[in-house]
Amino acid sequence: MTYRQCGTSSVQLPALTLGLWHNFGSVDDFDTATQMILRAFDAGICHFDLANNYGPEPGTAEENFGRILRENLASHRDELFITTKAGHRMWPGVYGDGSSRKNLLASCDQSLRRMGLDYVDVFYSHRYDGVTPIEETMQALVDIVRAGKALYVGLSKYPPELQAQCYAYLREQHVPCLVSQYPASMFRRTSVASAEDSNLSVAAKNGSGFVCFSPLAQGLLTTKYFNGIPANSRAAKATGFLRTEQVTPERVEAARALHAIAQERGQSLPQMALAWLLHDPRVTSVIIGTSSVAQLNDNLHTLDNLAFSADELLRIDQILSHEGVAM
Ligand SMILES: NC(=O)c1ccc[n+]([C@@H]2O[C@H](COP(=O)([O-])OP(=O)(O)OC[C@H]3O[C@@H](n4cnc5c(N)ncnc54)[C@H](OP(=O)(O)O)[C@@H]3O)[C@@H](O)[C@H]2O)c1
């Protein structure tokens, strides 16, 4: 594993992070979940990304992760970097959703209980909810750190115009934003564009680390949809967030063309798609989600080749610029 400095902090994070959004809930196979966590840890992936609502059922990814830690990794807490978030719908009633102080403080306590932890390494505001003043949300994050329940704070999916304001507030409170988390993949390039106002550029300018989520566009950047939607794929699952209508002929065609370039490079398509994100040194880590140990093993080989020639980058850009490919 290679480790990268998270923004201007001293924290090192592995170039690959394992996320528990799908595949770790009560509807999933617990043994496979355990094997994936242990394989990741053995391979040097010490960074695990969760949220209060991951499952389904919401909360069960944290419960399962807590159980896996207790049963297998209890003596390794200081080697692990565990993050969680709050801000999406989690419990009934008006306080179970959004980015209010009320929601964040209760959520943090609930997450710690579910995982059986004294603290998390990062507590994120999962999203800007469009209503709560950012000062209220940021102060809640600061107070969570001051209470010893998180070591650092993070932002997820804040629009660029609010990102800089959040960073400034947190800096003034001496709890700088360690890490920012955004959707980014070959099919979703806006957040990692070189433009000065992209989320990545704003984060880098403010010294925040940057992690990319859904780096394989939830599985679209693999070969699995080349001949329709296979049973057991995320698009086929009732509990999956990838909708069948997002598996379009244009994207499958683009994935085929990208696969041809990956083969020339001696890589699988997922490896090339992950490498394409990590090619930018401002990206701290990509958060992968896997449904099997075989997928995890495949993705680990990404790090064997992160270099792209100018010609490869140009050909990739041409494929991604076709109409109907961007998500
Ligand atoms: N902050 C936020 O709002 C937010 C939102 C979304 C995600 N996230 C974070 O990002 C993490 C990753 O997101 P994601 O799960 O959407 O990531 P992803 O890597 O884009 O998609 C993961 C899916 O791709 C397929 N896959 C992965 N590696 C493969 C391989 N080598 N070969 C074939 N198929 C492969 C699997 O699909 P199948 O299941 O079909 O096998 C897997 O479930 C989440 O777990 C979460 O921690 C954060």
The ligand as an SDF file (V2000), in Angstrom:
LIG
                    3D

 48 52  0  0  0  0  0  0  0  0999 V2000
  -20.2560   11.0010    1.1040 N   0  0  0  0  0  0  0  0  0  0  0  0
  -21.2270   10.4330    0.4500 C   0  0  0  0  0  0  0  0  0  0  0  0
  -22.3250   10.9730    0.3150 O   0  0  0  0  0  0  0  0  0  0  0  0
  -20.9930    9.0880   -0.1780 C   0  0  0  0  0  0  0  0  0  0  0  0
  -21.8910    8.6190   -1.1490 C   0  0  0  0  0  0  0  0  0  0  0  0
  -21.6410    7.3970   -1.7400 C   0  0  0  0  0  0  0  0  0  0  0  0
  -20.5230    6.6490   -1.3530 C   0  0  0  0  0  0  0  0  0  0  0  0
  -19.6950    7.1180   -0.3940 N   0  0  0  0  0  0  0  0  0  0  0  0
  -18.5300    6.3140    0.0610 C   0  0  0  0  0  0  0  0  0  0  0  0
  -17.8260    5.7910   -1.0490 O   0  0  0  0  0  0  0  0  0  0  0  0
  -17.7370    4.3840   -0.9250 C   0  0  0  0  0  0  0  0  0  0  0  0
  -17.6340    3.7270   -2.2700 C   0  0  0  0  0  0  0  0  0  0  0  0
  -18.7830    4.0100   -3.0520 O   0  0  0  0  0  0  0  0  0  0  0  0
  -19.2820    2.9380   -4.0790 P   0  0  0  0  0  0  0  0  0  0  0  0
  -19.5530    1.6570   -3.3660 O   0  0  0  0  0  0  0  0  0  0  0  0
  -20.3540    3.5560   -4.8710 O   0  0  0  0  0  0  0  0  0  0  0  0
  -17.9270    2.7670   -4.9490 O   0  0  0  0  0  0  0  0  0  0  0  0
  -17.6230    2.1900   -6.3990 P   0  0  0  0  0  0  0  0  0  0  0  0
  -16.2240    1.6630   -6.2730 O   0  0  0  0  0  0  0  0  0  0  0  0
  -17.9010    3.2100   -7.4320 O   0  0  0  0  0  0  0  0  0  0  0  0
  -18.6580    0.9900   -6.6400 O   0  0  0  0  0  0  0  0  0  0  0  0
  -18.5420   -0.2070   -5.9270 C   0  0  0  0  0  0  0  0  0  0  0  0
  -19.1650   -1.3390   -6.7240 C   0  0  0  0  0  0  0  0  0  0  0  0
  -18.4190   -1.5290   -7.9170 O   0  0  0  0  0  0  0  0  0  0  0  0
  -18.2710   -2.8960   -8.1830 C   0  0  0  0  0  0  0  0  0  0  0  0
  -16.8380   -3.2330   -8.1410 N   0  0  0  0  0  0  0  0  0  0  0  0
  -15.8770   -2.7440   -7.3420 C   0  0  0  0  0  0  0  0  0  0  0  0
  -14.6760   -3.2370   -7.6550 N   0  0  0  0  0  0  0  0  0  0  0  0
  -14.8730   -4.0960   -8.6930 C   0  0  0  0  0  0  0  0  0  0  0  0
  -14.0360   -4.9230   -9.4680 C   0  0  0  0  0  0  0  0  0  0  0  0
  -12.7230   -4.9400   -9.2730 N   0  0  0  0  0  0  0  0  0  0  0  0
  -14.5990   -5.6720  -10.4570 N   0  0  0  0  0  0  0  0  0  0  0  0
  -15.9260   -5.6470  -10.7070 C   0  0  0  0  0  0  0  0  0  0  0  0
  -16.7800   -4.8730   -9.9840 N   0  0  0  0  0  0  0  0  0  0  0  0
  -16.2620   -4.0970   -9.0070 C   0  0  0  0  0  0  0  0  0  0  0  0
  -19.0880   -3.6410   -7.1510 C   0  0  0  0  0  0  0  0  0  0  0  0
  -20.3880   -3.7770   -7.7120 O   0  0  0  0  0  0  0  0  0  0  0  0
  -21.3540   -5.0140   -7.4420 P   0  0  0  0  0  0  0  0  0  0  0  0
  -21.9200   -4.7620   -6.0870 O   0  0  0  0  0  0  0  0  0  0  0  0
  -22.3370   -4.9220   -8.5590 O   0  0  0  0  0  0  0  0  0  0  0  0
  -20.5030   -6.2650   -7.4760 O   0  0  0  0  0  0  0  0  0  0  0  0
  -19.1110   -2.6650   -6.0110 C   0  0  0  0  0  0  0  0  0  0  0  0
  -20.2000   -2.8600   -5.1390 O   0  0  0  0  0  0  0  0  0  0  0  0
  -18.9730    4.0180   -0.0940 C   0  0  0  0  0  0  0  0  0  0  0  0
  -18.8910    2.7420    0.5050 O   0  0  0  0  0  0  0  0  0  0  0  0
  -18.9670    5.1270    0.8960 C   0  0  0  0  0  0  0  0  0  0  0  0
  -18.0140    4.8780    1.9080 O   0  0  0  0  0  0  0  0  0  0  0  0
  -19.9050    8.3210    0.1820 C   0  0  0  0  0  0  0  0  0  0  0  0
  1  2  1  0
  2  3  2  0
  2  4  1  0
  4  5  1  0
  4 48  2  0
  5  6  2  0
  6  7  1  0
  7  8  2  0
  8  9  1  0
  8 48  1  0
  9 10  1  0
  9 46  1  0
 10 11  1  0
 11 12  1  0
 11 44  1  0
 12 13  1  0
 13 14  1  0
 14 15  2  0
 14 16  1  0
 14 17  1  0
 17 18  1  0
 18 19  2  0
 18 20  1  0
 18 21  1  0
 21 22  1  0
 22 23  1  0
 23 24  1  0
 23 42  1  0
 24 25  1  0
 25 26  1  0
 25 36  1  0
 26 27  1  0
 26 35  1  0
 27 28  2  0
 28 29  1  0
 29 30  1  0
 29 35  2  0
 30 31  1  0
 30 32  2  0
 32 33  1  0
 33 34  2  0
 34 35  1  0
 36 37  1  0
 36 42  1  0
 37 38  1  0
 38 39  2  0
 38 40  1  0
 38 41  1  0
 42 43  1  0
 44 45  1  0
 44 46  1  0
 46 47  1  0
M  CHG  2   8   1  16  -1
M  END
$$$$
